[in-house]
Amino acid sequence: MRKIISLFIFALLINCSTKSEQGETIYTKMEIKYVDLNILTPIEIDCTSFESFFNEDVKNKVITDKSVIKKFVSVLNQLPIDSICPDTRIMVVLYDNKHNKQKICIDKFSVFDGSNRYSNTESLLKIINEILIK
């Protein structure tokens, strides 16, 4: 009887750990499209207009280092909620292991992930700066 209970508990633990691993989003690539954060424009640039407005001025960097991506996502997940929509100067596109992508629009003060708005932090700006300098 003990063997059956032990086997049942073992199977239950394996099943639970497998589900949590499958439910986790794993980002495999990060693309940063950006212009100078200090560029002034006569209008606010929303996420959908970013690339068309800045057109030739947009620079692009692709990151596949999973530790860098994980660090970025970790800081992103800790941002405080805000109500301000960014005047976009940086667009980050995260690609996951299921070929989905998530666009994140950023300015000096705020971040928009497509559904929520956040206050930007020095930590996030520092990580982006470190990535762009490499």
N, C-alpha and C positions, 0 to 999 in steps of 0.2 A: 504494500500500500504506500509506503514511504517513497519507493522508487517512482510510482505513478504520480504522486503529488510533486516530487522533485522534477520529474520530466515535464509535467504540466507547467510549473512555475518557470522552468528554463525556456520552454517554448513561448510562453507569454512574454518573457523579457526580450527574447529575440524579435518577436513580432512587434513589440512596442518600439524598440530601437530602430527597426527597419522603417516603420511608418514615419518617425520623426526625421530620419535622413531623407526619405522620399519627399516630404513636405517642404524641405528647406530649399530656397532658391539659391542656386549656385551661379554667380556671374562669371562668365568666361572671358569677356572682352568689355573694355570701356573706351568709348570714343569721346574725346573732348574737342568741341568746336568752340572757338573763342575769339574775342577781340579784346583790345585794351579795356580794362575795367573803368578807366577814367574818360572814355569817349563820351562826349555830350551830344545829345540829339534833340531836335525840337519837339519830338514826340516820344512817348514811352514805347519801347519795343517789346511786344509780348512774345511768348514762346513760339507761336506759329509764324511770326513775321521775322524772326531773328536772321535766318539764313538769306532770305530774299532781300531784307533791308541792307544788311552789311555786305552781302554778295562777295566781291573779290577780297574784302578785308578779313574774311573769316579764315583763321588758321585752324589746322586740324592735327590732332595727335591721337594715336591708337595705343592702348595699353592692354597687354595680355597677361601681365604678371599678376597672378591671383592674390598674392599677399598685398599688393598695392590696392587692388580693387576691393579686397575685403576691408582694408583699413578705411578707405573712402566711404564704403557703405556703412561701416560701424559708426563713423562720425555723423554721417547723414541721418542715421536712425536715432540719434540723440538730440537732434535739433529741436528747439522749442517752437511750438505752434504759434503762428502769427496770422494776420489778416491781409498783409500787404502782398501784392503780386509783384514779382521782380520786373525791373526794366532790364531785360535780358542782355547780358554781355558774354555769358558762358552757357553752353548747352552741353550737358553730359548725357550720352546715350549708353545705357548699360544693357548688355546682351547676356541672356541667361542660357543655361544648358538645354533649354527646350526651344531655343531660337526665338524667344520673345524679346522685345526690347522695351525699355522704360526711359523716357526722356525726362531730364531734370534741368530746369532753367534757373539760372543763378545771376544775381548782381551782387554788389557789395553788401547789401543789407538784407536780402531776402532770397528764398528758394521756393520753387514750385515744382512738385513732382507729378503733375498731371491731375491730382485730386486734392492735395493738401498744400497749404502755404506754411512756410517756416521762417523764423529769423535766422539769418546767416551768422556764423561765428568765425572767430579768428582761426579756430582749429581747422575748419573746412577750407577756408581760404589758404591756409598754410599748406595743407595737403595738396590742393590744386596747384599752388605755386611750385612746390617741390616736384610734382609730376611734370609740369611744363618746362622746368629748368633742365631736367634730365635729357 
